[in-house]
Structure formats: C-alpha cells, structure tokens
Amino acid sequence: MPDIPDLYMPILYGGAGFVGFVSCFFGYKLFKGMVIAVMALVGAIGLAWAGFTFGEQPVIWSIGGLILGAILGGTLALSFYSLAVATIAALFVATSLLPWVQGYEILVQWGIIGGACLIAALLATALTNFMIQLASSMLGALLLVHCGMFFAYGQTVHRAVQEEGDWVLYLDLDLQTAGIALGLGLLGFLIQRKAAK
C-alpha cells in the first residue's frame, strides 16, 4: 500500500474537517445527501480494496471497483433509506467504541462492537430522526477532532501497518481525544435538536 504523499495530507484533512463541521452542526438537514455520500464512499473503498487485492491488474481493477462501488453505495442509500440509516448508526458506534476496546482480544472486540452495532442499527430504524441527529453530530465531531489534531500537532490518528502480508488500519485515538470528540458531538447534537424544532 503506497503512502499518501505529504502534499495531499492537508487537503485530505482539510476536506475531512469541512465534512465533519457540516455533519456535526447541520447533518440532519443534509442527511440524505450525507447518507448517499457515506454509502458511496464505503462502497467505493470496499470494492477498490477488493479490486486491488484480488484483481489481475490491481490499479485498473481498483479504479473500476472505486467507480462501481460509489455507484452501488449511492444507489443502495437512495433505494433502502432505512438500511442506510442503520448502517450510518452502526459505523458511528463502531468508530466510537474502538478506542475503549483496543485492550481486549480481537474476538472480544468483534463481539462488543458487533453487538453494539446491531443494537444501534435497530434503534436507528426505530428512532430515525433522533438517531440521524446523534450519529451525524458524533461522526462529524470525530472528523473535526482528527482534522484539528493534524493541523495543530501534525499528528494523524490512524496509520496503516503491514502485518504478515496484510494491511491493517490502526486507529490511535486515546481516551482524552475521544472525550473531546464526544463533547463536541453532544454540542452539535443539541444544536441540531434545537434547529429541528
């Protein structure tokens, strides 16, 4: 996996900060577009990875996977709105729990995160508006904190490491940083609740 050139890092984190700000404080009003974008991104990354890993010509297959994945993810988000809401809630819960479960064995981590994601997905479909506001504000706050750490300290909270021939993505997010993201997310949530009334 090639490293992202240093030149692109400010653009990448600047974009993440902008998306985080919009999601944190205005996510409810822009949710449908955000769901389409997130699902397109997830689909694009998933199929690009599959194309890069299993394709005969990795670059061509990964570009094709990127485009096809974005189309499939966006189409699914439009066609299956409840499923998309559940997926966004599950992504938020998985990202939020990760710093707290990293000390456990991998099977325990999967069990905790999987169970929490299932509960979040079920709750999200039952309490759609509430969960849209909560999930979009928390996800946006996490992106804002990532962006702030990069521009303030030059630190990235994630790193890709090659282990036994496979690439593993580590999220190096300590409890203090996660707490700041949680507080910022709650502020965004309260602003969105007030704006929705």
N, C-alpha and C positions, 0 to 999 in steps of 0.2 A: 504494500500500500504506500504510494508516494506521499511525502509530507506536503502539507499545504504551504506554498511559498509565503514568507513573512509579509510580502507586499499585499497579499489578499486578506490577511488576518484582520486589519482594521475595517475593511469593507464587510467581511463576514460578521464580525462582532457589532459593527455599526448597524447593519441590517437586522441582526438579532435584537439589538436594543430597541430599534424602531418598532419591530413587530411586537416585542414584549410590552412596550409602552401602550401601543394601540390595544393589544389584547387585554392588558391589566385594567385599563380605565374605560375602554369603550367596547370590550369584547362582546357584550350582549347585543348591542345594536348592529354589530358587524359579524355576528356569529355564523350565519350561513356561509358567507364568503370565507370566513376563517376555517370552518369545517372543511369546505372544499379544498382550501389551500393545504391544510394539515394532512388530510387524507391523500391528496395528490402527492405531497412530499413523502409520506410514509410509503405509498405505493411505488414512487419513483426510486427511493433508496432501496427498498426491498428487491425490486426487480433488477435494478442496476447492480446490486451486490450479487444476485443470483447469476446475472449475465457475466459478471467479472469472474465469479468463482467457477461456474460450470460451462461457460461458453468456449467454443473452439478458438475464437478470436476475441479475447477479453474486452478490448476497447470498443470494438463495434457492437458486441453483444451488450455491454454495459450501457452504451449510449441508446441502443434500441430499448433496453429494459427501462432506462430512465424515462424515455418518452411514453412508452406503453404503460408503465406504472403510474405516471402522472395522470394519464387519461383514465385508466381504470379506477384509481383512487378518487378522482374528481367525480366520475360517473356514479360510483358507489355512494359517495356523500350526498349527491343530489337525489338518487333513487331510494336510498334507505336512510332517511334522516335520523330515525331513532337509533339505528345501528351506529351511525356516525357519532351521535351524541354519546352513546355508551362507550365507544372507542376513545373519544377525547377524554372522558372522565377516567377511564382505565389508564390512559397514558399519563394523565396528571398524577394519579395515585401512585403509579409505579415510579415516576420520577421523584415524587415527594418522599417516598419510603426508602429509596435507595441508600441515602447516607446513614440511616439508622439500622439497616440490616446487614451492612457490609461485613460486620464482625462474625456473622454466623456462617455455617457451612452452606454450600451452594444449594443443596436440596431444601434446607430450611428457608433460605432466601426465596427460592422459587415458590415454596408453599405459602409463605407470608404474603409475598407480592401478588401471587396468583389469586389467593383468596380475597385479598383486599380489592384487587381489580374487578373481580366478579361482583362483589358487593357494591362497589362504586358504579359499575355498569348497570346493575339492576336499579339502584337508587336514581341514577341519572335518567333512566327512562320513565320512572315514576314521578320525579320532581324536575322535569326538564328545565323550566325557566331558572329555578334556583340553582341547579347544578351547572347550567350554562354560565351563569354569573360567577359562581365559585371556581369552576375549572378554568375559565378563561382568565380570570384575575390571577390565580395561582400560577398558571403556566406562564403568563406574561411577566409576573414578578420574578420567576426563576430566570427567564431570559434577560430581564433587566439587570439582575444581580450578576449574571455571567458577563454581560457587557460591561458593567461598572467595574468588576474585578479586572477585566482585561485592560481597560483604559486607565484605571487608577494605579494598578500594580504590575501590569504586564503579565498577569497570570492567566492561564486557561484552566478551567475546572475539569476538563476532560483530556484524556490522552489515549491514543491507540497504541497498543503494545502487541508485538508478535510473540505468541506462545505456542510452541510445538507445531509450527507451521500455520496456525490460525491467528487471525487478528482479533483482539479483544479490546473493547472500548471501556475504559475505566472512568468513572465519574468521581473526581476527587473533590467532594463537597463536604466540608466539615460542618459540625452542628451549629456553630455561630453563624456561618454564611447561610445555612438552611433556615435558621431562625429569622435572619434579616429578610430573606425571601418570603417567609411565612407572614411576617408583619406587613410587608409591602403588599402582599397578596390580599390580606384582610382589608387593608385600606382601599385597594382597588375594588374589592367586593362590596364594601359599604358604599362607595361612590356609585357603583353600577346599580345597587339596590335602590338608592335614592333617585337616580336618574330614571329608573324604570317605573316609578310610582306616578 
